[in-house]
Amino acid sequence: MLRLAFLATPLALALLCVGAAGATTPGCPAWSDIAAPEVTANALPRVATALRAGRLDVLAIGSGTVLGARGRPEGSFPDRMVQDLRAAMPGAEIHLVVQGERGMPAAAMLATLRNNLAGKGFGLVLWQTGTVEAVRKVPPEDFARTLDAGAEIVRAADADLLLVDPQYSRVLQAHATLSPYRDAMQQAARHPRVLLFHRFDLIRHWVEAGDLDLESAARPDRSKVAAQLNGCLGQALAQTVLRASGLAQH
């Protein structure tokens, strides 16, 4: 019952119901180093090589929030990230494949990773996970082992891995203990060519600053605020990828 209650929250549903938008999102609040405090200019070397060569293929995998309107990726934060990367790197071809399913746990994503990465030439894997595990109370040590296994699959495919931790939500906070799962993701990010994007901290910062608060938005405004949130997350992700590839624009 708890799982169904969480997945029906306004935050989760609104993020699943946003259509496509433009290449960049104007008016995004500041994010500084909140989302990726550990980023260095050589954190994603495979991505850097691919972008300099003129083509980057991105695989985004996760549960509900990697999907956009009607179960398609358009308008989701991975899609907005790719749009911003294209705007920043107009000479490069950047392609996105999204594999996600609402309520999918990380353990079920391992086979999807293997099947999609085998011989496909992806340079970057964007892996959003942790929310479903927290809600279902999956043992954190099992989640940590799954992350390690996924990171090894990505390394074996010669791709870089960008982990995306759970979204910040008051409802989720009230019904699940997130810290062990966020800690497991932080631990996984210590592997070579793995970087953690702190989506939880970034959204919480925006909410507490009064900048972007989807859960408090009036129902008629929810789609607009969700589009802004996805766009700003995509923008922050694109900037993180560029910084981690040594290609950030100054």
N, C-alpha and C positions, 0 to 999 in steps of 0.2 A: 504493500500500500504506500509506503514511504517513497519508493522509487517512482511510482506512478504520480504521486503528488508533486514530487520535485520536477519531473519532466514536463508537467503541465503549468509550471510557473510562468508568469508573464515574460520574464527574461529569456527563458529557454524558447518559448513559443515565438516571441517576437524576432529573435535571431534566426529562426527558421523561416520567416515569412518576409524577407527583404528581397527586392528585385535588384537588377543590375543598376549600376550608377556610373559616374564618370571616372576618369583615370586617376583623379586625385580628389581628396576631400578637404575643402576649405574650412578654416575656422576650427581645426582640431586643437584641443587644449595641450599645454606643454606636457612633455613626458620625460625629458632629460634622460637620466640613466636608470630610471626606475624599472623599465622593462627588461633590460639586459645589462646589469651592472658589471658582469664578468666579461663582456665582449672585448675582444682584441682584434687587431687588424688581420690576423692570420687564423682566426677561429674556424672559418669555413673555406679551406683551401681549394676544395673541389669546385665550389661555387665560383670562386675567384677565377680559376682556370677556365671554366665554362663561359662565364660572362666575357672574359677577355677574348675568347675564341669566337664569340658572337652567338652562342646558343646555350640556353639553360632550360632543362626539363625538370619540372617540379612535380613531385607526388605529395599530395596532401591527404592524410588519413586521420580518421577520428570518429567521434560520435556526432551528435546532432548539429553542433555549431559549425562544422566544416561545410554544411550544406546550406544552400540558399532557398529561395522560394520554390515550393512544390518539389522539394527534394533534389533540386539541381544546384550546382555550385555558384551560379551567377549571383553576385551581391554578397556572398559570404566573405569572411575576412581573408581566407586564402586567395580568393579571386581579387579582392581589393589590393592585397599585397602585390600580386602579379601585375595588376594595372599600374601601380606606382613604380614598380621596377621597370616596366616598359617605358614609362614616362622619363625615368632617370637614365635609362640606357637605351636610347632610341635606335641605336645601331645593332642591338642584339635581339634575336628571336627568343622569346620566353614563353614556354608552353606549360600548361597546368593540367594535371589529371587529379581528380578528387575521388576518393573512395571512402565513404562514410555511411554510417547507419545509426539512427537514433537509438541510444541505449547500448551501443556496442562496447564491451569491455576491452581493455588492452590485450588480454590473452587471445581473444578472438581475432585481433588484428594481425597477429604474427603470420598466419597463413596468407592473409591479404598482402602483407609486406613481401613475403617470399614470391608470391605469384606475380606481383606487379613489378618487382625490381629485377627479376631474372632476365638478364640480357637486354634490358630496355634502355640503358644509358642515362638514367636519371642522375642529376647532379645534386639535388637537394630533396630531402624528405622532411615535410612538415608534419609532425605527429602531435595531435591534440589528444590528451588523455588525462585520466585521474579523477574526473568527476564521477563517472559511473562506479568506479571502485570505492570511492568514499561513501557514496549513497548505499551501496550494497554491502559495505563493511568487509570487503575483500581483505584478507590479511596483508598488511603493508609489505611484509617480506616476500609474499608471492608476487605482489605488484612490482617490487624491486627486481626480482628475478626475470619477470616478463620484460621489463625495460632493458635489462642487460642483454637478453636474448634478441630483442628488437634492434638494439644498437649494433650487435654483432652482425645481424642480417644486413643492415644498412652499410656497415663497413665493408662486408664481403662483396657488396654490389658497387663498391667504389663511389659511394655517395656520402654527402655530409648530412647530419641530422640536426634539425631544429625542433626541440621539444616545446610544446605549448601547454602550460599548466592550467588547472581549472579556472573558470570564470569566477569573479567575485559576485556573490549573491547573498543577500540577507536571509532569504529562505533556505538556501543551501547551508549557510553558516549555522542556522538554527537547528538543522536536522542531521548534520553530518560533521564528523571531525576530519578536517582537511589536512592538518599539519603533517601527519605521517606520510601522506601520499605526496605532498609537495616536497617533503624532505627526501623521499625516494627519487623524485625527479631531479632534485639538486645533486644527489649522489650520482645519478646516471650521467649528468652533465660533466662529470669529471673525466669521462672517457675522452680520448682524442677525437676531434672532429664532431663533437656533440656540444650543442649550445642550448641553454634553457631560456625561453622567453617567458617572463613572469607576468602573464596575463592577469592573474589574480591581483597582484600588487598594483598594476597599472590601472585596472578598472576601479579598485578600491580608492586609489588616489583621486581619480576623476570624480567618483561619487562623493568623497569627503570634501573635495574642493568645490562641490556644487556645479561642476562642469558638465558631466554626462551621467545621468542617473535613470536608467531605463526602467527599473522597478517602480520608481516614483512617478513616471510619466503618465499623464492622463491617457485613457484608452485611445481617443482620437489621434493623439500625438505619438503613439507607441511605434508605429512603423517608421515614422520620420526619425525618431531618436535611435531606433535600432539600426537604421541605415547609416546614421552618423557614427554610431559606435563601431559597426563593422568597418566603415571606411577609415576611422581613426586607428583602429587596431591594425588594419592592413597597412596604413601609412607607417605606423611604428614598426611593424614587422619588416617592411621594405627597407626602412632606414637601418634597422638592425642587421639585415642581410648585407647591405652595402658596407656598413662599418666592419662587419666580420669578414668581409672579402677584401678589405683595404681599398674600396672603391667609393667611399662616402664622399659626397660633394661638399665643399666648404665654401 
